[in-house]
Amino acid sequence: EKQAEDSNSPECSDPGTMDLKFTSSRKYISISVPSKSQAMSPHIKSVDDVVVLGMNLSKFNKPTQFFICVSGVFMFYLIYGYLQELIFSVEGFKPFGWYLTLVQFGFYSIFGLIELQLIQDKRRRIPGKTYMIIAFLTVGTMGLSNTSLGYLNYPTQVIFKCCKLIPVMIGGVFIQGKRYSIVDVSAALCMSLGLIWFTLADSTVAPNFNLTGVVLISLALCADAVIGNVQEKAMKLHNGSNSEMVLYSYSIGFVYILFGLTCTSGLSPAVTFCSKHPVQTYGYAFLFSLTGYFGISFVLALIKIFGALLAVTVTTGRKAMSIVLSFLFFAKPFTLQYVWSGLLVVLGIFLNVYSKNMDKIKLPSLLGLGKKRVEERKSRTLSQTV
């Protein structure tokens, strides 16, 4: 009604008066046009579905989501670790770690394309430049890790890979500007030291240290520490799906590795060797890639829902379980050192869970216990006086 009255007023009916009023008040209207990358992202992010292998996790509450993701990570990655050690146990295969990564990236790209065709939203929301960076980091993480097994034994590799909790936290500070509490830092230290201590006995039984392998796994560790934070930032900023992340990052990484093997003449010897042992190489590589693809889908869901630090904590605990199963399958000696280191890992997991639920879990402090005891004494003295 007020607008109607204003429109009928003589001031508004006169165009010159209107222009004069707006000029004197100096009111401006600014219109911002989003960039191409921003236009690809949805403007309304209230509906944020997390779909893993066709299952919509957004329909469940947070504890159920966490249980499903952790179960998927443990189940598929335990098989993944066993097949990885089994492939490199084939005599003569150790120099072809990069070719195994190429085959693995090829299977991942096919699996991601199939899954992307099964979902309704097929748009690419994350910019191509971001995928090129993620693909480079993924190649560094998995390629260098697989290649290091040609120079190091499996427990030595796990020692380095379990130490990525601290680099992930450092990457979160510099990349996303995060700030972690002393509880998070203590959890990372406990889990890293516990797993190092856990695998130290096995590494001393059959030491196979090589400087080249140490450099390779160290570079893989640095890339692994960065990639979780980059993926988390990209998926939250552009609301990308897991299948989209897997398809584009691994397909671009496949091109990177193929170009590198072609330039270094490492493709022909690997193809010749694998053609002589198709079941032990391509057959195991298919199962290895399938379980790894399922596992990475749950890891990406963990990153998107709970963050990179908690995802790395879960995968680090999975590595401890992989070592336990390795002892069972390969008959390694047992010492009490494994028990104490396992307890240290459990302490790190508890500290990490406590840091995420500090508002719900209240542990008694020494100061609080002291105050409570003083109040009890005062009430006791008062009651005696009365």
KEKE-3310 file (N, C-alpha, C; in steps of 0.2 Angstrom, whole numbers, plus 5000, padded with zeros to 4 digits):
npx = (5004:5010:5019:5011:5005:5016:5019:5008:5011:5015:5029:5035:5029:5035:5048:5060:5061:5063:5075:5083:5082:5088:5101:5105:5105:5114:5114:5119:5119:5126:5131:5137:5145:5147:5162:5167:5171:5164:5151:5149:5146:5134:5122:5115:5118:5112:5106:5115:5120:5128:5134:5139:5144:5131:5124:5115:5121:5117:5105:5106:5110:5124:5132:5129:5133:5147:5150:5147:5156:5168:5168:5167:5180:5189:5186:5187:5200:5208:5209:5214:5227:5233:5232:5241:5253:5254:5255:5268:5276:5277:5290:5302:5294:5296:5303:5292:5283:5278:5271:5261:5254:5249:5240:5231:5226:5220:5210:5203:5198:5189:5180:5175:5169:5159:5151:5148:5139:5128:5122:5111:5115:5127:5136:5151:5158:5169:5183:5194:5207:5210:5208:5219:5229:5226:5226:5240:5245:5239:5245:5258:5257:5251:5259:5273:5272:5269:5280:5290:5290:5298:5310:5310:5304:5288:5284:5292:5288:5276:5279:5283:5271:5262:5265:5259:5249:5254:5259:5247:5240:5248:5247:5234:5234:5241:5235:5221:5220:5217:5216:5222:5219:5228:5224:5222:5234:5241:5235:5238:5252:5253:5247:5255:5268:5264:5261:5273:5281:5275:5277:5291:5298:5296:5303:5316:5318:5319:5328:5328:5333:5334:5341:5335:5322:5318:5318:5308:5297:5296:5293:5281:5274:5273:5266:5254:5250:5246:5236:5224:5219:5218:5208:5197:5195:5191:5180:5171:5170:5165:5155:5157:5155:5159:5161:5163:5175:5184:5184:5189:5201:5209:5209:5215:5227:5231:5235:5246:5255:5256:5262:5274:5280:5281:5290:5302:5305:5299:5288:5287:5295:5288:5275:5279:5283:5272:5263:5268:5264:5250:5239:5244:5248:5239:5227:5227:5229:5217:5208:5214:5213:5199:5195:5202:5196:5183:5187:5193:5182:5174:5183:5184:5171:5172:5181:5174:5163:5167:5180:5198:5207:5201:5198:5211:5215:5207:5211:5224:5222:5217:5229:5236:5228:5230:5243:5242:5235:5244:5254:5247:5245:5257:5265:5274:5286:5281:5280:5279:5280:5272:5260:5260:5262:5251:5241:5245:5241:5228:5225:5228:5218:5207:5210:5208:5194:5189:5193:5185:5172:5172:5163:5153:5159:5165:5179:5185:5195:5211:5211:5197:5193:5200:5193:5181:5183:5187:5175:5167:5173:5171:5157:5155:5161:5152:5141:5144:5146:5133)
npy = (4994:5006:5007:5009:5021:5029:5028:5035:5048:5065:5068:5056:5054:5063:5063:5070:5075:5063:5058:5068:5066:5053:5056:5066:5058:5049:5034:5018:5004:4988:4975:4959:4948:4930:4920:4908:4896:4897:4898:4885:4879:4875:4887:4886:4878:4870:4858:4844:4831:4815:4803:4786:4773:4772:4773:4784:4793:4804:4802:4796:4798:4806:4797:4785:4787:4788:4775:4767:4772:4770:4756:4752:4757:4750:4736:4735:4741:4733:4721:4727:4730:4718:4712:4721:4718:4705:4706:4712:4702:4693:4686:4696:4707:4719:4730:4737:4746:4758:4755:4747:4756:4764:4754:4753:4766:4767:4757:4763:4775:4769:4763:4774:4781:4773:4773:4787:4787:4781:4789:4804:4817:4823:4833:4842:4849:4854:4864:4862:4865:4864:4850:4845:4848:4840:4828:4827:4827:4815:4805:4807:4802:4788:4783:4784:4778:4765:4762:4763:4751:4742:4744:4745:4735:4729:4733:4744:4753:4755:4761:4774:4779:4779:4790:4801:4809:4820:4828:4830:4838:4850:4853:4856:4868:4877:4877:4877:4885:4881:4878:4868:4859:4856:4843:4837:4837:4829:4817:4814:4813:4802:4791:4790:4788:4776:4767:4767:4761:4749:4743:4742:4731:4721:4727:4727:4713:4709:4719:4731:4743:4756:4770:4776:4771:4776:4790:4790:4786:4796:4807:4803:4803:4817:4822:4815:4820:4833:4831:4827:4838:4847:4840:4840:4854:4857:4849:4854:4867:4868:4858:4845:4828:4811:4802:4810:4816:4805:4800:4811:4815:4803:4799:4810:4808:4796:4799:4807:4798:4788:4796:4799:4786:4783:4792:4789:4776:4765:4758:4747:4736:4733:4729:4718:4709:4708:4702:4689:4684:4684:4682:4683:4697:4706:4700:4700:4714:4719:4715:4722:4735:4736:4734:4745:4756:4755:4757:4770:4778:4778:4784:4797:4801:4801:4812:4822:4823:4823:4828:4830:4826:4817:4807:4803:4798:4787:4779:4777:4769:4758:4754:4749:4737:4730:4727:4718:4708:4704:4698:4687:4680:4679:4673:4680:4684:4687:4699:4707:4720:4724:4724:4735:4746:4745:4748:4762:4767:4765:4774:4786:4786:4788:4800:4808:4806:4811:4825:4829:4828:4837:4845:4837:4827:4827:4827:4824:4837:4840:4852:4854:4842:4845:4857:4851:4843:4852:4859:4848:4846:4858:4858:4846:4851:4861:4854:4847:4857:4862)
npz = (5000:5004:4994:4983:4986:4986:4973:4967:4971:4968:4967:4964:4952:4944:4933:4933:4946:4953:4948:4953:4967:4968:4964:4974:4985:4982:4980:4975:4964:4964:4954:4954:4944:4944:4942:4929:4935:4947:4943:4939:4951:4963:4969:4980:4994:5003:5002:5003:4998:5002:4993:4992:4983:4977:4988:4999:5011:5018:5023:5035:5053:5061:5069:5063:5050:5052:5057:5045:5036:5042:5043:5029:5025:5033:5029:5015:5013:5020:5013:5002:5006:5008:4995:4989:4995:4991:4977:4975:4980:4969:4960:4952:4950:4956:4951:4944:4949:4945:4934:4939:4946:4935:4929:4940:4941:4928:4930:4940:4934:4925:4934:4940:4930:4927:4939:4939:4928:4934:4943:4945:4944:4934:4932:4931:4944:4951:4947:4932:4934:4947:4948:4941:4949:4960:4954:4951:4964:4968:4960:4965:4978:4977:4967:4970:4983:4979:4971:4981:4987:4980:4985:4999:5013:5018:5032:5034:5025:5030:5042:5039:5032:5042:5049:5044:5050:5057:5047:5040:5048:5049:5035:5035:5043:5035:5022:5024:5034:5047:5065:5077:5093:5108:5112:5099:5094:5103:5101:5087:5089:5098:5091:5079:5085:5092:5081:5074:5084:5085:5072:5073:5078:5069:5058:5062:5063:5049:5042:5029:5023:5012:5004:4993:4993:5005:5002:4992:4998:5008:5000:4995:5007:5010:4999:5002:5013:5010:5000:5006:5013:5002:4994:5003:5004:4991:4989:4998:4995:4981:4981:4976:4970:4976:4966:4955:4959:4960:4946:4938:4944:4944:4931:4924:4931:4926:4913:4916:4921:4911:4901:4908:4909:4895:4891:4898:4894:4901:4899:4890:4895:4906:4901:4894:4904:4912:4903:4903:4915:4918:4927:4940:4939:4931:4935:4949:4950:4946:4956:4967:4963:4962:4976:4981:4975:4980:4994:4993:4990:5002:5010:5004:5007:5021:5022:5017:5026:5039:5039:5036:5045:5054:5045:5041:5053:5055:5044:5047:5059:5052:5046:5056:5059:5047:5049:5059:5053:5044:5051:5055:5043:5037:5047:5057:5070:5088:5100:5116:5114:5104:5110:5120:5111:5104:5113:5115:5102:5104:5114:5107:5097:5106:5111:5100:5097:5108:5107:5096:5103:5114:5120:5124:5131:5147:5155:5172:5180:5188:5196:5197:5204:5216:5220:5222:5233:5243:5245:5250:5262:5268:5269:5277:5289:5292:5294:5306:5315:5316)
capx = (5000:5014:5022:5005:5004:5022:5019:5004:5013:5018:5036:5037:5027:5039:5054:5066:5062:5065:5082:5086:5082:5093:5107:5107:5106:5120:5113:5121:5117:5132:5130:5143:5144:5152:5166:5165:5171:5159:5145:5148:5145:5127:5122:5111:5121:5108:5105:5122:5120:5134:5132:5144:5142:5124:5120:5115:5123:5114:5098:5107:5113:5131:5135:5128:5137:5153:5150:5147:5162:5174:5167:5169:5187:5192:5184:5190:5207:5212:5210:5219:5234:5235:5234:5247:5259:5254:5258:5275:5279:5279:5297:5303:5289:5297:5304:5287:5278:5274:5266:5255:5250:5246:5235:5227:5223:5215:5204:5199:5194:5183:5175:5172:5165:5153:5147:5145:5133:5122:5119:5107:5119:5133:5140:5158:5157:5176:5187:5199:5214:5210:5209:5226:5233:5224:5229:5247:5246:5237:5251:5264:5255:5251:5265:5279:5271:5270:5287:5295:5290:5303:5316:5308:5300:5281:5283:5296:5284:5270:5282:5283:5265:5258:5267:5256:5245:5256:5259:5240:5238:5252:5244:5227:5235:5244:5231:5214:5220:5214:5219:5221:5220:5233:5222:5223:5242:5243:5232:5243:5259:5252:5245:5261:5273:5262:5262:5280:5284:5271:5281:5298:5300:5296:5308:5322:5319:5321:5329:5329:5333:5337:5340:5331:5316:5316:5317:5302:5291:5295:5289:5274:5271:5272:5260:5248:5248:5243:5230:5218:5216:5215:5202:5192:5193:5188:5173:5166:5169:5161:5150:5158:5153:5164:5162:5167:5182:5188:5184:5193:5208:5213:5210:5221:5233:5233:5238:5252:5259:5257:5267:5281:5283:5283:5297:5307:5305:5298:5282:5288:5297:5283:5270:5282:5283:5265:5260:5270:5261:5243:5235:5247:5248:5233:5221:5228:5228:5210:5205:5218:5210:5192:5195:5205:5191:5178:5190:5194:5175:5172:5188:5182:5165:5174:5184:5168:5158:5171:5186:5204:5211:5198:5199:5218:5215:5204:5215:5230:5220:5217:5235:5237:5225:5233:5249:5240:5233:5250:5257:5243:5245:5264:5269:5279:5286:5277:5283:5275:5281:5266:5254:5261:5261:5244:5238:5247:5237:5221:5225:5228:5211:5203:5211:5205:5187:5188:5194:5179:5166:5174:5157:5149:5162:5168:5183:5187:5202:5214:5208:5190:5193:5202:5188:5175:5185:5187:5168:5165:5176:5167:5150:5156:5163:5146:5136:5147:5145:5126)
capy = (5000:5012:5008:5012:5028:5033:5029:5040:5055:5069:5068:5050:5054:5067:5059:5074:5075:5056:5058:5073:5063:5048:5059:5069:5053:5045:5027:5015:4997:4985:4969:4955:4942:4925:4918:4902:4891:4898:4897:4878:4876:4876:4893:4884:4872:4868:4851:4842:4823:4812:4796:4782:4767:4772:4773:4791:4793:4810:4800:4794:4802:4806:4791:4779:4789:4787:4768:4765:4774:4766:4749:4752:4758:4744:4730:4736:4742:4727:4717:4731:4730:4711:4711:4724:4714:4699:4707:4713:4695:4690:4687:4700:4712:4725:4736:4739:4749:4764:4752:4744:4762:4765:4750:4755:4772:4765:4754:4768:4779:4765:4762:4781:4783:4769:4776:4793:4786:4779:4795:4809:4824:4821:4839:4843:4855:4857:4867:4858:4867:4860:4843:4844:4848:4834:4822:4827:4824:4808:4802:4807:4798:4781:4780:4784:4773:4758:4761:4762:4744:4739:4746:4744:4730:4732:4736:4750:4758:4757:4766:4781:4781:4781:4797:4807:4812:4827:4832:4832:4844:4855:4855:4860:4875:4882:4877:4879:4890:4877:4878:4862:4860:4852:4836:4834:4836:4823:4811:4813:4810:4795:4786:4790:4784:4769:4763:4766:4756:4743:4740:4743:4725:4718:4730:4725:4706:4709:4726:4731:4750:4758:4777:4777:4769:4781:4796:4789:4786:4802:4812:4801:4805:4824:4822:4812:4825:4839:4829:4826:4845:4850:4837:4843:4861:4858:4846:4858:4874:4867:4853:4840:4821:4807:4799:4815:4817:4799:4800:4816:4815:4797:4799:4815:4805:4791:4803:4809:4792:4786:4801:4798:4779:4783:4796:4785:4769:4760:4755:4741:4730:4731:4726:4711:4705:4706:4697:4682:4682:4689:4681:4686:4704:4709:4698:4703:4721:4721:4715:4727:4741:4736:4735:4751:4760:4755:4760:4777:4781:4779:4789:4803:4802:4803:4818:4827:4824:4824:4832:4826:4824:4811:4802:4800:4794:4780:4775:4775:4763:4753:4751:4744:4731:4727:4724:4712:4702:4702:4693:4681:4677:4678:4670:4684:4683:4691:4701:4711:4727:4725:4725:4742:4750:4745:4752:4769:4769:4766:4781:4791:4786:4790:4808:4811:4806:4816:4832:4830:4829:4840:4848:4831:4823:4831:4823:4828:4839:4840:4858:4852:4837:4849:4861:4847:4840:4857:4860:4843:4847:4864:4855:4842:4855:4865:4849:4845:4863:4862)
capz = (5000:5004:4987:4979:4988:4983:4965:4965:4973:4962:4967:4960:4945:4940:4932:4935:4953:4955:4946:4958:4973:4969:4964:4980:4990:4980:4980:4969:4964:4961:4952:4953:4940:4946:4937:4926:4940:4952:4940:4939:4958:4965:4973:4986:4996:5009:5001:5002:4999:5001:4990:4991:4979:4976:4995:5001:5018:5021:5026:5042:5057:5061:5071:5058:5044:5054:5057:5038:5032:5045:5041:5022:5025:5036:5025:5008:5013:5023:5007:4997:5008:5007:4988:4987:4997:4987:4970:4975:4981:4963:4959:4946:4948:4960:4947:4940:4953:4942:4929:4943:4947:4929:4928:4945:4939:4923:4933:4944:4929:4922:4939:4942:4924:4928:4944:4937:4924:4938:4947:4941:4943:4930:4931:4934:4948:4953:4941:4929:4936:4954:4947:4938:4955:4964:4950:4952:4971:4969:4957:4969:4984:4976:4963:4974:4988:4976:4969:4986:4989:4977:4989:5006:5015:5020:5038:5034:5022:5035:5047:5036:5030:5048:5052:5040:5054:5059:5041:5038:5053:5046:5029:5037:5045:5030:5016:5026:5040:5053:5071:5081:5100:5111:5112:5093:5093:5107:5097:5082:5091:5101:5085:5075:5089:5093:5075:5073:5089:5083:5067:5073:5079:5062:5054:5065:5061:5042:5040:5021:5022:5006:5004:4987:4995:5010:4998:4988:5003:5011:4995:4995:5013:5009:4995:5005:5019:5006:4996:5010:5014:4995:4992:5008:5003:4985:4989:5002:4991:4975:4983:4971:4972:4976:4959:4951:4961:4958:4939:4935:4947:4942:4923:4923:4934:4921:4907:4919:4922:4904:4898:4911:4907:4888:4890:4902:4891:4906:4898:4886:4899:4911:4898:4892:4910:4914:4898:4904:4921:4917:4933:4946:4938:4929:4939:4956:4950:4945:4963:4970:4961:4964:4983:4983:4973:4985:5000:4992:4990:5009:5013:5002:5011:5028:5022:5016:5032:5046:5039:5034:5051:5057:5040:5042:5059:5053:5039:5051:5063:5048:5045:5062:5058:5042:5051:5063:5049:5041:5056:5055:5036:5036:5053:5060:5077:5092:5106:5120:5111:5100:5115:5122:5106:5102:5118:5113:5097:5106:5117:5102:5095:5111:5112:5094:5098:5114:5104:5092:5107:5120:5123:5126:5136:5152:5160:5178:5180:5195:5199:5199:5210:5222:5223:5225:5239:5248:5246:5254:5269:5271:5271:5283:5295:5294:5297:5312:5319:5317)
cpx = (5004:5017:5017:5005:5010:5022:5014:5006:5016:5025:5038:5035:5031:5046:5060:5067:5065:5073:5086:5087:5087:5100:5109:5108:5112:5119:5115:5119:5123:5130:5136:5141:5149:5156:5164:5165:5166:5152:5143:5145:5137:5127:5119:5114:5118:5107:5112:5122:5127:5133:5138:5142:5135:5120:5121:5116:5120:5107:5100:5110:5121:5134:5135:5132:5145:5155:5151:5153:5168:5173:5169:5177:5191:5192:5188:5198:5211:5214:5215:5226:5237:5237:5240:5253:5260:5257:5265:5279:5280:5286:5298:5299:5291:5299:5298:5281:5274:5269:5260:5251:5246:5240:5229:5223:5218:5209:5199:5195:5188:5178:5171:5167:5158:5148:5144:5139:5127:5119:5116:5112:5126:5137:5146:5158:5164:5180:5192:5206:5215:5211:5216:5230:5232:5227:5236:5249:5245:5242:5257:5263:5255:5257:5271:5278:5272:5277:5292:5295:5295:5310:5316:5304:5293:5281:5287:5292:5278:5272:5281:5276:5261:5260:5264:5251:5247:5257:5252:5238:5242:5249:5237:5228:5237:5239:5224:5214:5217:5219:5217:5223:5226:5231:5223:5230:5244:5241:5236:5249:5258:5251:5251:5266:5271:5263:5269:5283:5281:5275:5288:5301:5301:5301:5315:5323:5322:5322:5331:5329:5337:5336:5335:5324:5313:5315:5310:5296:5290:5292:5282:5270:5269:5266:5253:5246:5244:5236:5224:5215:5214:5209:5196:5190:5189:5181:5168:5165:5164:5156:5151:5156:5159:5166:5165:5174:5187:5189:5190:5200:5212:5213:5215:5227:5236:5237:5245:5257:5261:5262:5274:5284:5285:5290:5303:5308:5304:5292:5283:5290:5292:5277:5272:5281:5276:5261:5262:5267:5254:5239:5238:5248:5242:5227:5221:5227:5221:5207:5208:5215:5203:5191:5197:5200:5186:5181:5190:5187:5173:5177:5186:5175:5167:5177:5179:5164:5162:5177:5192:5207:5208:5198:5206:5218:5212:5208:5222:5228:5219:5224:5238:5234:5228:5240:5248:5238:5239:5254:5253:5244:5253:5269:5275:5280:5282:5280:5278:5275:5275:5260:5254:5260:5254:5240:5239:5243:5230:5220:5225:5221:5206:5203:5208:5197:5185:5188:5188:5172:5168:5168:5152:5152:5166:5172:5185:5194:5204:5211:5201:5189:5195:5197:5182:5177:5185:5179:5165:5167:5172:5160:5150:5157:5156:5141:5138:5145:5137:5124)
cpy = (5006:5013:5011:5019:5032:5034:5034:5047:5059:5069:5062:5050:5058:5064:5063:5074:5068:5056:5062:5070:5058:5051:5062:5064:5049:5037:5024:5007:4993:4978:4965:4949:4936:4923:4911:4896:4891:4897:4889:4875:4879:4882:4891:4878:4869:4860:4848:4834:4820:4804:4792:4775:4766:4772:4781:4791:4799:4808:4798:4799:4802:4800:4785:4781:4787:4779:4765:4766:4770:4759:4748:4753:4752:4738:4730:4737:4737:4722:4720:4730:4723:4709:4715:4721:4708:4700:4708:4707:4691:4691:4691:4706:4719:4731:4740:4742:4754:4761:4749:4750:4764:4761:4751:4761:4771:4762:4759:4773:4776:4765:4769:4783:4779:4771:4782:4793:4784:4784:4800:4815:4822:4827:4839:4850:4858:4859:4862:4859:4864:4853:4841:4844:4842:4828:4821:4824:4817:4803:4801:4802:4791:4779:4779:4779:4766:4757:4760:4754:4739:4740:4744:4738:4733:4736:4743:4755:4760:4762:4773:4783:4783:4787:4803:4811:4820:4831:4835:4838:4850:4858:4859:4867:4879:4882:4879:4884:4887:4878:4872:4863:4855:4844:4833:4833:4830:4817:4809:4810:4803:4790:4785:4786:4777:4765:4762:4761:4749:4739:4740:4736:4721:4720:4728:4717:4705:4716:4726:4738:4751:4766:4779:4776:4774:4788:4796:4789:4792:4807:4810:4803:4813:4825:4820:4817:4831:4837:4829:4833:4848:4847:4840:4850:4861:4855:4851:4865:4873:4861:4847:4833:4817:4804:4804:4816:4811:4799:4805:4816:4809:4797:4804:4812:4800:4794:4805:4803:4789:4790:4800:4791:4779:4787:4793:4778:4764:4756:4748:4735:4728:4727:4718:4707:4703:4701:4690:4680:4686:4688:4684:4694:4707:4707:4701:4711:4723:4721:4720:4734:4742:4738:4742:4757:4761:4759:4768:4781:4782:4784:4796:4806:4804:4810:4824:4828:4826:4827:4827:4823:4817:4806:4799:4796:4787:4776:4773:4769:4757:4750:4747:4737:4727:4724:4718:4706:4700:4697:4687:4677:4675:4675:4674:4683:4688:4693:4706:4719:4729:4727:4733:4747:4751:4749:4760:4771:4770:4773:4787:4792:4789:4798:4811:4811:4811:4823:4834:4831:4831:4843:4843:4827:4827:4827:4827:4830:4839:4846:4857:4847:4841:4853:4857:4845:4846:4859:4854:4844:4853:4861:4851:4846:4859:4860:4848:4851:4863:4857)
cpz = (5000:4997:4982:4980:4985:4976:4963:4967:4968:4962:4963:4953:4941:4939:4934:4942:4956:4954:4951:4964:4974:4968:4970:4985:4989:4982:4974:4970:4961:4960:4951:4949:4942:4940:4934:4931:4945:4949:4940:4946:4959:4970:4980:4988:5002:5008:4999:5003:4998:4999:4989:4989:4979:4983:4997:5009:5021:5024:5033:5046:5057:5063:5066:5052:5046:5054:5050:5035:5035:5043:5034:5021:5027:5031:5019:5008:5016:5017:5002:4999:5007:5000:4986:4989:4993:4980:4970:4977:4975:4961:4952:4945:4952:4956:4943:4944:4950:4937:4933:4945:4941:4928:4934:4943:4933:4925:4937:4940:4927:4928:4940:4936:4925:4933:4943:4933:4928:4942:4942:4939:4940:4929:4934:4938:4950:4947:4939:4932:4943:4953:4944:4944:4959:4961:4951:4959:4972:4966:4961:4975:4982:4972:4967:4980:4985:4974:4975:4989:4986:4980:4996:5007:5018:5026:5038:5031:5026:5040:5045:5035:5036:5051:5048:5044:5056:5052:5038:5042:5051:5040:5030:5039:5040:5024:5018:5032:5046:5059:5075:5089:5102:5111:5105:5091:5097:5104:5091:5084:5094:5095:5081:5079:5090:5087:5073:5078:5087:5077:5067:5075:5073:5058:5056:5064:5054:5040:5032:5019:5016:5005:4998:4989:5001:5007:4995:4993:5007:5006:4995:5001:5013:5005:4998:5010:5016:5003:5000:5011:5007:4993:4997:5006:4996:4985:4993:4998:4985:4976:4977:4974:4972:4970:4954:4953:4959:4950:4936:4938:4945:4935:4921:4925:4929:4915:4910:4919:4915:4900:4901:4909:4900:4887:4893:4899:4896:4905:4895:4890:4904:4907:4896:4898:4912:4910:4899:4911:4922:4924:4939:4945:4937:4934:4946:4956:4949:4952:4967:4969:4963:4972:4985:4981:4978:4992:4999:4992:4997:5012:5011:5006:5018:5028:5021:5022:5038:5045:5038:5040:5054:5051:5040:5048:5058:5049:5043:5056:5058:5046:5050:5061:5053:5044:5056:5059:5045:5045:5056:5048:5035:5041:5055:5067:5081:5098:5110:5118:5107:5104:5117:5117:5103:5107:5117:5107:5099:5110:5112:5099:5100:5112:5106:5094:5103:5111:5100:5096:5114:5124:5126:5132:5140:5156:5166:5178:5187:5199:5201:5204:5216:5225:5226:5232:5245:5250:5251:5261:5272:5273:5277:5289:5297:5297:5304:5317:5321:5322)
residu = (GLU:LYS:GLN:ALA:GLU:ASP:SER:ASN:SER:PRO:GLU:CYS:SER:ASP:PRO:GLY:THR:MET:ASP:LEU:LYS:PHE:THR:SER:SER:ARG:LYS:TYR:ILE:SER:ILE:SER:VAL:PRO:SER:LYS:SER:GLN:ALA:MET:SER:PRO:HIS:ILE:LYS:SER:VAL:ASP:ASP:VAL:VAL:VAL:LEU:GLY:MET:ASN:LEU:SER:LYS:PHE:ASN:LYS:PRO:THR:GLN:PHE:PHE:ILE:CYS:VAL:SER:GLY:VAL:PHE:MET:PHE:TYR:LEU:ILE:TYR:GLY:TYR:LEU:GLN:GLU:LEU:ILE:PHE:SER:VAL:GLU:GLY:PHE:LYS:PRO:PHE:GLY:TRP:TYR:LEU:THR:LEU:VAL:GLN:PHE:GLY:PHE:TYR:SER:ILE:PHE:GLY:LEU:ILE:GLU:LEU:GLN:LEU:ILE:GLN:ASP:LYS:ARG:ARG:ARG:ILE:PRO:GLY:LYS:THR:TYR:MET:ILE:ILE:ALA:PHE:LEU:THR:VAL:GLY:THR:MET:GLY:LEU:SER:ASN:THR:SER:LEU:GLY:TYR:LEU:ASN:TYR:PRO:THR:GLN:VAL:ILE:PHE:LYS:CYS:CYS:LYS:LEU:ILE:PRO:VAL:MET:ILE:GLY:GLY:VAL:PHE:ILE:GLN:GLY:LYS:ARG:TYR:SER:ILE:VAL:ASP:VAL:SER:ALA:ALA:LEU:CYS:MET:SER:LEU:GLY:LEU:ILE:TRP:PHE:THR:LEU:ALA:ASP:SER:THR:VAL:ALA:PRO:ASN:PHE:ASN:LEU:THR:GLY:VAL:VAL:LEU:ILE:SER:LEU:ALA:LEU:CYS:ALA:ASP:ALA:VAL:ILE:GLY:ASN:VAL:GLN:GLU:LYS:ALA:MET:LYS:LEU:HIS:ASN:GLY:SER:ASN:SER:GLU:MET:VAL:LEU:TYR:SER:TYR:SER:ILE:GLY:PHE:VAL:TYR:ILE:LEU:PHE:GLY:LEU:THR:CYS:THR:SER:GLY:LEU:SER:PRO:ALA:VAL:THR:PHE:CYS:SER:LYS:HIS:PRO:VAL:GLN:THR:TYR:GLY:TYR:ALA:PHE:LEU:PHE:SER:LEU:THR:GLY:TYR:PHE:GLY:ILE:SER:PHE:VAL:LEU:ALA:LEU:ILE:LYS:ILE:PHE:GLY:ALA:LEU:LEU:ALA:VAL:THR:VAL:THR:THR:GLY:ARG:LYS:ALA:MET:SER:ILE:VAL:LEU:SER:PHE:LEU:PHE:PHE:ALA:LYS:PRO:PHE:THR:LEU:GLN:TYR:VAL:TRP:SER:GLY:LEU:LEU:VAL:VAL:LEU:GLY:ILE:PHE:LEU:ASN:VAL:TYR:SER:LYS:ASN:MET:ASP:LYS:ILE:LYS:LEU:PRO:SER:LEU:LEU:GLY:LEU:GLY:LYS:LYS:ARG:VAL:GLU:GLU:ARG:LYS:SER:ARG:THR:LEU:SER:GLN:THR:VAL)
# end
